[in-house]
Amino acid sequence: MAQTPFAFDPHPADPQVGFDIGWDHAHHGRVPPPDHLHPGNPVRQGWQAGKACFGARTLGASRLVRQWLQLRLQAWVMGRVFERDQVTPHYLGQLDVPQCPVTRQALGGGDGVIARVHDSAGYAAGNLAMMGSLARRAKGTLDWQEALMQAHRAGAPEGSTVQGLNAAAWSRLAVLMSFVTVLPHAQAACLPLLVQPPNRLRVLNPVQGLQALVTRELGRPDGTRRLRALAQLLPGDALRLDFNLFLSALLPRLIEAGQGQPTWVLRHVLEDAWRDARVNRCWQRFALQLDESLVEALLQQCAAKAIAGTHLLLHAPATATEGWALATRGLALQPRAAAIQLRDRPAATVPPNRARITPSRVRVAADGHLPA
């Protein structure tokens, strides 16, 4: 196809990205929102060019495709990086959850939104999770420590809320955000697992990856068998004893829930068990004897020996945050010139990646409360 130059009016975001978004709207037979259809808007330019190219030969626009286009447009307007190689409609489908991990409210009627967990990173694989709109608004641009402060504010007096979230919800949000924040090993080792990592979220602290793996396996029918195999990988009888003492502290809460419970009930039971003082004391006694390299070695052996009920994919530290644009705090670099050229677009889509729990790098009070 011959290349046709387009000149755009000044726009705060990269016009090339806006043009591509408009092009893909046309490719999927979608009309961009009215706010982006005024003259000179790059999205309109790309949409018009795409319509001229594709005509009636458009692709389908499933719910996930519409969500993908909307998320890209949102990122562009905000001037945020959107990593397209891995964040595909198929990828977004793997983030779907029936309940908000923060508030635990059902996500019905389109209330679920895809949000960046680490606000100073872009829209990239491993940094996205679905949550309720209330949790997303409350989170705003806070980091995990600021969310932790909100939990303490909501906890005094008991039962009060801050921005619509109670202390338990703020604590879960803080732990969720800690997963995508590189922390010192000793600090990460003492955080209670008040919320389990959602699917495809990359856990950057190895000890939290191990913590999540062990907790998740306890909720599976044959998880105790795999945990016995994991215990055999630990160096020394003393460490294995402390690991088994931790399991014996966590198991009673699961037994109390009874058999035949739905998956989400068991998930919440295990998360709430981490508020127990004995569970945290036993975990800290075990985890603080480990170091980061030993935890990474354990996780690598678990992945090699398939000692997990789900696929475990490990990333090297250099690639764990690939595409997150941490150097620019998730902001897209501004283009040098406001000119763009229409070009051919490949019809093929990027193959989906497998589901992952991705540990990389990794003191709560012994009563199970997060530290101030």
N, C-alpha and C positions, 0 to 999 in steps of 0.2 A: 504494500500500500504506500502511496506517495505520502510524504510527511508534510503536514500542514501546520504552520506556526500559529499560535494563538497568543495574543497579548492580553494580560489581565490588569484590572485595576488593583491598587494596593490592597493586600489582605493580610491579616495577622498570621495566618498559617501558610504552610507550603502550598503554593498553587498547583504544583505537580501532583501532590497527594490528593488534593481536592478534585482535580481533573480525573484521576484514576477512580475515585469513588463515584463520580458521576457516570463515568464510562461503565463501571460494573453495575450501577443501577439500570442503565439501559440494557446491558447484556442479560440481566435477569428480568427484564420487562417491568421494572419498578420506576415510579416517578419520585424524584427526591422531594423532601419536605419543601413547602412553599417558601420558607425563609432562604432557601438556597437556589431559588429560580429567578432572582432578579438579574438584570443584565450585568455582565462583568464578573459574576460569581464563577469561580473555577469549576464548581460542581455542575452548574448549568452548562458550562462550556463542554465538559466531558460527557454529560448526558446527551446533549444535542449531537455531539460527534459520534457517540455510540449508537444513537438512534439511526443516524445516517448510514452507519456501517452495518448494523445488524438487521435493521428493518423489523420484520416479523419473526426473524429467526432467533428468538430469545430462549434462554434457559428458564427452568422453573424457579420459583421463589418460595421455597419452603419457609417454615417458621424460623429455622436456624439460619437460613440465608438472610432473611429479613433482619434477624437479630445481629448477624455479622455486619451487614451494611450499616445498621444503626450505630453499632459500637464503633466502627471505623469513622463514621461521620462525627460522632461524639468526641473521639480522640483527636480528630483533625481540628475541630472547633476549639478544643482546649489547648491545642498546640502540643499534644502529647505523642510520643512514639507509639506506633502500632506495628507490631512484628507480624508480618503477613505469612511468612513461610510456615509457621507452626500453628498460629491462631487462625484456624479455618472454621467453617460452619460445623464440620464434623467434630472438631475439638470442642467447640462451645457446647455441643450436645452432650459431651462427657462431663460437663460441669453441672448439669441439671440435678437438682436435689428437691425432694418434696417439702422440706422444712428448712427454715433459716437456721444456719449453724449458730448464730448469735442469740436470737430471741427464741428459737425453737417453735416459732409460729409457722403454720402451714402456708406455703407459697401458692395460694390459689388466686385465680383471676388476674394472672399476669403480674403479681406483686414481686416476683423474683427478678432481680437485676444482677447483671455481671459487673463486678467491681474489681478494681485493683486493690490488692491487700496491702502492698507496700506502696504508699502514696508517692514516694520519691523514685518511682520506677515506672516504666511504660506499660502499655497494654501488651504483655508478652506471656508466652507459655510459662506456667509455673507461678505467675503472679496474679492469677485471676481466680475468682470464686464467686459462686452465686449466693446472694443473701437477700434478705428482705429490704424493701425501700426504707423502712424506719432505721434499720441498722446502718444502711449505707449513708443516710443523711447524718446520723449521729457520728459516724466515723469521720466524715469530712476529710480533712487533711492531717488528722492526728497521727502520731506515731504510736508504737505499742506502749511506751512509757506514759505518754499523755493519756492513753485509754486506761491505763492502770490507775492513774490519778483520779480519773472520772469514776472508776469503780469504788475507790475509797470515799469519794464525795457522796456517791449514791448509797453507800453502806452506813451513813450516819445522818439522820436516824435510820434504823432498820426499815426496809420496805419502801424508802423514797426512791425517786427516779431522777435521772439527769438526762435531759434531751430525750425523754421517752424510754430510756433503758434503765433497768434496775442494776444493782451491784453485780448480780450473777451474770447478766448479759454483758456488762462492761468487762468483767473478768474474762469471759470467754473470748470477747473481741480482742483483748490485750494478748491473750495466748495465741490466738489465730494470727495476729500480726507479728508476734515474735518468731513464728516459723520462718518468715521470709526476711528476717533481720539477723545478720551475722552477730552472734553473741559470744562472749568468753565461755569456755566449756563449763566452768564451775557455775556460772550464772544460769546457763541453759539447763544444766543438770538438776537444778533445784526448782524449776518451774513445774507446777502440776499440770497434767494434761486435761484441763477443764473442757477442752473441745478437741476432737480428733481432726487431723488434717483432712480437708475435703479432697475429693479425687482430683488428681493432676496438680495439686499444689506442691511446689518444691520446698521441702524442709531443709533449710540451709545449715542447720546445726545437727551434726551426727547423733548426739545423745538424744535429741528430741525425735529423730528418726527411729532410733532403737526403742524409745519409750512408746511411740505410736505403734510400732510393729508389735511389740509385746502386748499392749492393751488390745489392739485389734484382734490378735490371735486368740485371746481369752474369750472373745465373744463368738468364736467359730466352733462348730460341733467337734472338730478334731484338732482344735488349736492347742490343747494341752500336750498332745503328742509331739507337735512341732516345737513347742517350747521346751520340752525335755531334750530334744535334739539340739536346740540352741544352747541350753545349759551345758551340754557336753563340750561346746566350743570354748567355754570360759576357761581361762588359765588358773588352775588351782581349786582345791576343794573348798577353801574358805570363801572365795568369790561365788562359787556355785551355791554354797549354803545361803549366803546373803541374797542371792537371786531368788532362791526357792522361798525364803522368808518373805520377800516382797510379794511373790505370787500368792502365798498363803494369806497375806493381808488383803489382797485385792479380790480373791476368789469368793469370800463369804458374801460380799455385796451382790455378786453375780448370781450366786445360789439363791439368795433371798428373792430375786426377781422371778424365779421359777422357770420351768422349761416351756418351750413353745412360744416364747414371746416374739413379737415382730422385731426385725433387725433394728429399727430406729429406737425401740424401747431399750434393747440391750446396749445400744450405742450410748444413750443418755445415762443408763445405769452405770456404765463403766466410767463415763466422764464425771458423774457425780461422786463416784467412789474416790476420785482424786481429791475431794474436799476432806477426806478422813485423815486425821492426824497420823495414825499408825501407818497408813499407806505411804504418806510422804516421808515419814522417818525412815521406813524400810527402803524406799526408792533412793533417797539421798545417801543412805549408808552404802548401798550397792553402787550407785552411779558415780559417786565422788571418788571411788577407788579406780575408776577407769580414766583414761585420757583420750584425747581426740583420735589419735592414731589407732588405739586399740578398738575404739568403737567403730571406726571406719573399716578396720580389718574384719570385725565381727559381721558388719553389714555386708561386706563383700563375700564372706563365706556363706551367709544366709542366702544371698542372691545366687551364688554358684551351686549351692546344694538344694535350692528351691525350698528353703525352710520358711515358707510364708504362704498364706492362702491366696495372696494376690501377687501379680507380677511386680517385682522390686527392681527398679532401674536406678542405678547410681550414676551421678554426674561428677566429673572432676570439678574442683573449685573454679577453674577457669571457664568452664562451660555452664555451670549451674545457673548463672545469671545472664547468659548470653541473650542479647536482644532487649535487656531490661533498661538500657541507657542510664545506668546509675551515674555515670560521669557527668551527665547533664540533668540529673534528678528527674529523668523521664521525659524531659522536654525535647521536642524535635528541633533540630538545627534549622535556622532560617536559610532559605535559598539565596544564592547570590544574585540571581536574576529572575525577574517576574515574567519569564517566557517559557512556553511549553510546546512540545511538539506531539502531534497525534502519531501513535505508532501501533504496530500490530500487538495484539494481546494473545498469549497462548490460551487455548480452550481447556487444557488439562488442569486439574486441581492438584494440590500437594497431597500425597498420600497421608492418611491419618497416622499419628503415632500411637503406640500402646499406652494404656493407663500406667501411671507411675506414682510411686512415692519416692522422692528424690532427696535423701539426706546429703549434706555436704558440710563443712566446718564443725560443732556443738561440743539468791538463796531464798527459795520460798520458805516461809516459816513452817515449822513442822506441823502446825495445825491445819495445813492445807490452804492457807490464805496467801495471796500474792503479796510480795514485799512492797513497801511504799517506795 
